[in-house]
Amino acid sequence: MTETRHTIMEIDKHGTRVFKTILKWLHDNGEAHCLARVFEPLDDKPIVVISEIRSNPDHRDIGSEPAKVAEALLRLSELAGTLSPTSTLWLLHHGDFSYYDGGGEDTFTRLTMIWDGDHFYSSLDSYELLESSTVRELVGPLSLESVPQVLQQLDWNY
């Protein structure tokens, strides 16, 4: 396991490389951050789960500029050359950890990202709210730990 401040990279019991970090990017409204988790199974396409956390300032949410979030993730040196921009499954994640006044049950939204070789693009038409059973089917045996648990591992107060 490799750790730096607010970043962990490890191999889980299935041999999947798991990368967890507080991802920072420049939103149109200023500096923003979220929890990003990348799962790279040995025999399947990568899965990225981007979780909105309540310490991110208002009006800088992950859903309004997911392409910028994705590009910030691709630029991380820890992921250089390993994360395919064209075959990755992108999931946006919201829940009680996303808002100070609570956010209800966890929700996952599958997002289709278009990669032109230099930049990502997405549109609201590509957002698909997923049922819990679909999320379980998509992530399979991957260990999707609770957001509060991961934030504690990353030493991040939200």
N, C-alpha and C positions, 0 to 999 in steps of 0.2 A: 504494500500500500504506500502510495506517495501522498504527502500532505504539504500544502503551503497554506498560508492564511486564507481562509474562506474557500479552499479548494481541496478536494480529495479525489484521488484516482485509485481504483482498486479492481481486483478480479473477483467476481462472486463465485459461489459454489458450482455454477454451471459453466464456468470459464468465460463468462461475459465480462468485457471490460466496462466498468462503470465510472463515469466522470461526473462529479457533483461540484457546482461552484455558484457563488454569487456573481452573476453576470452583470456587468455595467455597460451601458451604451448611452449614446447621445440621442435622446428623443427630440422631436421638434420643439417641445416645451422645456427642455433642459436635461440635466443628467438624470438617468433612471437606472433601476436595478431590479433583478428578479432572481429566482432560484432556477438554475438550469441543470438538468440531469440528462446525460447521454448514455445510452445503453448500446454497446456494440457486441451483439452475440456472434459466436463463431460461425454460425451457419445461417444467418438471416440478416435482413437489412437493419441498419441502425434506427433506433427510436430516440427521439428527443422529446423530453417533457419540460415545458417552460411553465413555471408556476408563478402566478402573481402573488406578491407578498405585501402586507399592509404597510411596511416601512418605505415602500416606493411612493414618492409624492403623487398626489392627485393629478389627474390629467396627463399622466405619463405611463399609461397602462400598456401591457404587452399586446393586447388585442388591437390597439389602434395603429401600431407600427411593427407587426411581426417580422417583416422583411429586415428591418434594422436590427432586431434582436437576433435573427438567424445569422446575419452577416457578422455581428459582433462575436457570436459563438464560433463561426468558422475562422475568425482571425486569431483565436487563442492558440498560442504556441503548443499547448498540450495536445491539441487536436489536429495539428498541422498534418495534412496528407492522409488522415484516417477517416474523416467524416465526409461521406459523399454527398454533395449538394443535390444530386439528382435522384438518389434512391433512399433518402431518409424519410421516415414517418415522423411528422411534426404534430405534437399535441399541446394545446394550451390548457392550463389547469387552474381552476379557481375553487375556493372553499372558504371556510371560517378564517383561515390564515391570511386571506386576501384583503380583508376589510376590518377596520376597528369595531364596527357595529355588527360584526358577524356576517357571514355570507351563505349560511346554510350548508347543504350537502356539497360534496365535491362534484364538480362538473368538468368534463373533458371535451374539448373541441378539436376535431381533426381538421388540419389546415393543409391545403394543397399549395405548395410553394413552387413558383416557376423560377428556374435558374437559367440566365442567359449567357453564362460563362463568366460574368463579372459581378452580377447583382441578383438578388432575389426579388421577386414580385409576388404579391398576393392580392386577392380582392375579397370582399365580404361574401361574394357568391361561393367562394371555396371553403367557407366555414361549415362544418357539420358537427352538430351537438351529438355526442355519443351516449348510448345507454351503458350502464355499468357492465353488463354482460359483454358488450362489444369491446370495451376497454380491456377487460380480463382476457378476452380472446386475442386481442392484438398484442398485449405485453407477455402473454403466455407465462412461462415460469419465472420471469424477471421479478425481482423483489422491489416493488414500488413502495418504499417506506413512506411513512407519513411525513408531510412537510415539516411540522414542528420538530420531529425527530432528526431530520436531515439538517435543519437550521441549527439545532443544538450541536450536531457533529461538526458543523462548519463554524461554530462559535459566532453566530450571527443573531443579534437581537432584532426581533421583528415586532 
